[in-house]
Amino acid sequence: MATIAFAVNFSVWTLYSVMSIELKLRLGLSGTQMGILLSAPIITGALLRLPIGILCERYSSKVLFVIQMFVVVPPLFLLPAVDSFGGYLIVGLLIGISGVSFTIGIRYLTDWFKSTEQGTAMGVFGAGNAGAAISLIVVPYINDVWGWHYIGPTYSILVLITCLAFWFIAPNAPHYQSNAKPKDFAFFTKPLKQAKVWRFGLYYYFVFGSFLALILWLPQYYVNAYTLPFNQAMALTLLFVISSSMARAAGGWFADRFGARNVNWSVFWICLICLFFLSYPPTTMTIHGVDKDVNLSIELNVWIFTLLLLIIGLAQGFGRASVYKLINDYYPEQMGSVGGLVAMLGALGGCTLPVLFGLAVDWVGVYSACFMLLYGVLAVCMLLMHLAIKRERYMQRVANAKQFNFLDQDE
């Protein structure tokens, strides 16, 4: 039930990305206005993830999940009445509340499973990212069959049905059925000051933030870089979304079986190799030979590009699951607060990276500059992870040495 609810909410959170082409035509928006409009739901969902995550530590996640879905219903129902940029901006900020469903759902799930199952459970739940595919399929269908003005009301009914189903079917978490004395808020907020938590947030910035950014960026990339028809560009984007989302469930199982850090490190290396090739712009070289010039042309065709992109998407799916398994390994009792902060930082990638993509393309002058940027972000993640591993091994050796010396003195 949590996975279904998350998928529906994620489809609402990414709704504007599918409506963007029609909105731009109807409202005559500039590129900057369109970017602001696309970012509106993402910003709200990102910034609310931390405070809602902290609330989940004290109050029932099930109740908060139901309230969150119920709050999203009115703005969706009133969407047909909106006819201005400001109106769509306000509605976007309101429906962005659907983005906090991930933090609530993760906290709801962790009470049900033992530590060796947490990665798999959270991975299956995280497959609800495929909710973006719902919008990519359903919105064009609603528009063609019933009309543009039925998109909002249809989604409001879908969310309301999901809200009621979750309330009546999903059980209360065991944590809230007990009479245990709740811990103080300081217990849940104290880890937020640790550098380790922010490093996990940087990892999630890449594996989730870039995933979210690519959902928004890929259709226009295919159209501009490869001159594909818009419908074909949307279909290839849909393939990326579904494959990456489904991989998250498998990633959770791998994190349970082989260790979250090992999965994370493997994911980063796979993405780094693929991004190296994706970053290489179309190049023509002339080699001056003895008798004649030899012309070489190096360029990724659309199918090789898509294959590399799918590999990155699959790796990111594994990475999103392994990051949260890593959080659960270190902070099993603070999944709401720590998970909320990491989720917030990751979601902020979804609204900052598209802007940085545009700036990079304008500055460098090639479409592949967006992948150069991702390559740089990933390189920073890998460097920090490498240094963290070295430091932990050093501290472990120091601790072992101190224990050995203590035993010698005791003897």
Secondary structure, 3 states (H helix, E strand, C coil): CHHHHHHHHHHHHCHHHHHHHHHHHHHCCCHHHHHHHHHHHHHHHHHCHHHHHHHHCCCCHHHHHHHHHHHHHHHHHCHHHCCCHHHHHHHHHHHHHHHHHHHHHHHHHHCCCCHHHHHHHHHHHHHHHHHHHHHHHHHHHHHHHCCHHHHHHHHHHHHHHHHHHHHHHCCCCHHHCCCCCCCCHHHHHHHHHCHHHHHHHHHHHHHHHHHHHHHHHHHHHHHHHHCCCHHHHHHHHHHHHHHHHHHHHHHHHHHHHHCHHHHHHHHHHHHHHHHHHHHCCCEEEEEECCCCEEEEEECCCHHHHHHHHHHHHHHHHHHHHHHHHHHHHHCCCCHHHHHHHHHHHHHHHHHHHHHHHHHHHHHHCCCCHHHHHHHHHHHHHHHHHHHHHHHHHHHHHHHHHHHHHHHHHHC
